[in-house]
Amino acid sequence: MRTKKKVSVTIDAEIFEDIAKAAESCNMAKSQLAQEAFKLWLKKRTEESMAAGYVEMANEDIEFSNTALHAQKETLS
């Protein structure tokens, strides 16, 4: 069974030329270069999504802390 899938993309001629030059200078196939680029892009998107989630969780923690502090002050008053 095949573990690879074929994909077709349409890109600007200038980008294609840059890809061809990069693949040649790195001594790799354009498909291998594209696969690495996709992996890097997916990794970056995942990291950005996780970072946004952490910021959101931190904001929720701050809100909860402020609510708890306010409740504690009311209890002590």
C-alpha contacts under 8 A as a table, 3 or more apart, distances in Angstrom:
res1	aa1	res2	aa2	distance
2	R	5	K	7.60
11	I	15	I	6.68
11	I	16	F	6.57
12	D	15	I	5.38
12	D	16	F	6.30
13	A	16	F	4.96
13	A	17	E	6.21
14	E	17	E	5.19
14	E	18	D	6.35
15	I	18	D	5.00
15	I	19	I	6.12
16	F	19	I	5.03
16	F	20	A	6.10
17	E	20	A	5.02
17	E	21	K	6.16
18	D	21	K	5.15
18	D	22	A	6.09
19	I	22	A	5.06
19	I	23	A	5.98
19	I	30	K	6.81
19	I	33	L	7.82
20	A	23	A	5.18
20	A	24	E	6.13
20	A	30	K	6.44
21	K	24	E	5.12
21	K	25	S	6.07
22	A	25	S	5.12
22	A	26	C	6.08
23	A	26	C	5.18
23	A	27	N	5.84
23	A	28	M	5.08
23	A	29	A	5.86
23	A	30	K	5.51
23	A	33	L	6.30
24	E	27	N	4.85
24	E	28	M	6.27
24	E	29	A	7.57
25	S	28	M	7.91
28	M	32	Q	6.43
28	M	33	L	6.80
29	A	32	Q	5.17
29	A	33	L	6.37
30	K	33	L	5.00
30	K	34	A	6.05
31	S	34	A	4.98
31	S	35	Q	6.07
32	Q	35	Q	5.02
32	Q	36	E	6.29
33	L	36	E	5.20
33	L	37	A	6.20
34	A	37	A	4.97
34	A	38	F	6.13
35	Q	38	F	5.14
35	Q	39	K	6.21
36	E	39	K	5.05
36	E	40	L	6.20
37	A	40	L	5.15
37	A	41	W	6.13
38	F	41	W	5.04
38	F	42	L	6.09
39	K	42	L	5.17
39	K	43	K	6.08
40	L	43	K	5.06
40	L	44	K	6.09
41	W	44	K	5.13
41	W	45	R	6.20
42	L	45	R	5.11
42	L	46	T	6.14
43	K	46	T	5.11
43	K	47	E	6.16
44	K	47	E	5.10
44	K	48	E	6.10
45	R	48	E	5.07
45	R	49	S	6.07
46	T	49	S	5.08
46	T	50	M	6.11
47	E	50	M	5.06
47	E	51	A	6.06
48	E	51	A	5.08
48	E	52	A	6.19
49	S	52	A	5.16
49	S	53	G	6.24
50	M	53	G	4.97
50	M	54	Y	6.21
51	A	54	Y	5.08
51	A	55	V	6.27
52	A	55	V	5.12
52	A	56	E	6.20
53	G	56	E	5.03
53	G	57	M	6.12
54	Y	57	M	5.02
54	Y	58	A	6.08
55	V	58	A	5.03
55	V	59	N	6.23
56	E	59	N	5.12
56	E	60	E	6.28
57	M	60	E	5.02
57	M	61	D	6.13
58	A	61	D	4.97
58	A	62	I	6.21
59	N	62	I	5.08
59	N	63	E	6.25
60	E	63	E	5.07
60	E	64	F	6.14
61	D	64	F	5.07
61	D	65	S	6.04
62	I	65	S	5.03
62	I	66	N	6.12
63	E	66	N	5.16
63	E	67	T	6.21
64	F	67	T	5.07
64	F	68	A	6.11
65	S	68	A	5.07
65	S	69	L	5.99
66	N	69	L	5.04
66	N	70	H	6.07
67	T	70	H	5.14
67	T	71	A	6.18
68	A	71	A	5.06
68	A	72	Q	6.06
69	L	72	Q	5.04
69	L	73	K	6.15
70	H	73	K	5.15
70	H	74	E	6.29
71	A	74	E	5.13
71	A	75	T	6.21
72	Q	75	T	5.01
72	Q	76	L	6.21
73	K	76	L	5.14
73	K	77	S	6.12
74	E	77	S	5.17
